[in-house]
Amino acid sequence: MAKRILVIDDDEDILTILDIIFKEEGYETILYQTGVSTAQIKVLHPDLILLDVRINGFEKTGTEICLDIKNELELKKVPVLLLSAEFDVAALALNSGANGYMNKPFDVNKLLTKVKEFLT
């Protein structure tokens, strides 16, 4: 059974690129162009979450969503990688309980390597 990657990013181009890349690697992708609640995430059962820090049109930031995920007993073990162009993304990841981060723009091969570390 393919591992499921939930990608939450308001940039449609990034969603499209990641969808193609992850499917080529044999992963199942679930794409959201807006934020999602922890209740929705529980239903989706992702094995990994890639989460943008700034999500236009959603009441919470990616870091707030990450905190919500890590505070949910059913979800706290799901790895979360923050994706961001913020200069302080390392601190944001640390403070939100994320398991890692990637700076935007990101190197696709480095992102794949990091994803594989969490999914193997």
C-alpha positions as CSV (number, residue, x, y, z in Angstrom):
1,M,0.0,0.0,0.0
2,A,1.4,3.4,-1.0
3,K,2.4,5.9,1.7
4,R,0.1,8.9,1.8
5,I,1.5,12.4,1.7
6,L,-0.8,15.3,2.6
7,V,0.5,18.6,0.9
8,I,-1.1,21.8,2.1
9,D,0.1,24.8,0.1
10,D,-1.7,27.8,-1.4
11,D,0.5,27.8,-4.4
12,E,-1.1,25.7,-7.1
13,D,2.1,25.3,-9.1
14,I,3.9,23.8,-6.1
15,L,1.0,21.4,-5.5
16,T,1.1,20.3,-9.2
17,I,4.9,19.8,-9.1
18,L,4.8,17.9,-5.8
19,D,1.9,15.8,-7.0
20,I,3.8,14.7,-10.1
21,I,7.1,14.1,-8.3
22,F,5.6,12.1,-5.4
23,K,3.3,10.0,-7.7
24,E,6.4,9.1,-9.8
25,E,8.0,7.9,-6.6
26,G,5.0,5.7,-5.8
27,Y,3.4,7.8,-3.1
28,E,-0.3,8.7,-2.9
29,T,-0.8,12.4,-2.7
30,I,-3.6,14.4,-1.1
31,L,-3.5,18.0,-2.1
32,Y,-5.1,21.0,-0.4
33,Q,-4.7,24.6,-1.6
34,T,-6.1,25.9,1.7
35,G,-5.7,24.9,5.3
36,V,-7.5,21.9,6.9
37,S,-8.6,21.1,10.4
38,T,-7.3,18.3,12.5
39,A,-10.6,16.5,12.1
40,Q,-10.2,16.5,8.3
41,I,-6.6,15.3,8.7
42,K,-7.7,12.4,10.9
43,V,-10.1,11.2,8.2
44,L,-7.3,11.4,5.6
45,H,-4.8,9.3,7.6
46,P,-1.6,10.7,6.0
47,D,1.8,9.1,6.7
48,L,3.5,12.5,6.2
49,I,2.3,16.2,6.0
50,L,4.1,18.9,4.0
51,L,2.8,22.2,5.3
52,D,3.3,25.7,4.0
53,V,3.7,28.3,6.7
54,R,1.7,31.1,5.0
55,I,-1.7,29.9,3.7
56,N,-3.7,32.7,2.0
57,G,-7.4,32.6,2.7
58,F,-7.2,30.4,5.8
59,E,-7.7,31.6,9.4
60,K,-4.6,29.8,10.7
61,T,-1.0,29.8,9.7
62,G,0.9,26.6,8.9
63,T,2.6,26.8,12.2
64,E,-0.7,27.0,14.0
65,I,-2.0,24.0,12.1
66,C,1.2,22.1,13.0
67,L,0.7,22.9,16.7
68,D,-2.9,21.6,16.4
69,I,-1.7,18.4,14.8
70,K,1.0,17.8,17.4
71,N,-1.6,18.4,20.2
72,E,-3.9,15.7,18.9
73,L,-3.2,12.3,20.3
74,E,-4.2,10.5,17.0
75,L,-2.0,12.8,14.9
76,K,1.0,13.7,17.0
77,K,3.2,10.9,15.6
78,V,2.5,11.9,12.0
79,P,5.7,13.7,10.7
80,V,5.2,17.3,9.6
81,L,7.6,19.2,7.4
82,L,7.2,22.9,7.1
83,L,7.8,24.4,3.6
84,S,8.5,28.1,3.7
85,A,10.3,31.1,2.2
86,E,10.3,32.7,5.7
87,F,13.9,33.6,6.9
88,D,13.3,32.0,10.3
89,V,11.7,28.7,9.1
90,A,14.0,26.6,11.3
91,A,12.8,28.5,14.4
92,L,9.2,28.3,13.2
93,A,9.5,24.5,12.8
94,L,11.1,24.1,16.2
95,N,8.4,26.3,17.9
96,S,5.5,24.5,16.2
97,G,6.7,21.0,16.9
98,A,7.4,20.2,13.2
99,N,9.6,17.3,12.5
100,G,11.6,19.2,9.9
101,Y,11.5,21.9,7.3
102,M,12.5,22.9,3.8
103,N,13.2,26.4,2.6
104,K,11.5,27.6,-0.5
105,P,12.6,27.5,-3.2
106,F,13.5,23.9,-2.5
107,D,15.7,21.4,-4.3
108,V,13.4,18.6,-5.4
109,N,16.0,15.9,-4.8
110,K,16.7,17.1,-1.3
111,L,13.0,17.2,-0.5
112,L,12.6,13.6,-1.8
113,T,15.5,12.5,0.3
114,K,13.9,14.1,3.4
115,V,10.5,12.6,2.6
116,K,12.0,9.1,2.2
117,E,13.7,9.4,5.6
118,F,10.3,9.9,7.2
119,L,8.5,7.2,5.2
120,T,10.9,4.3,5.3
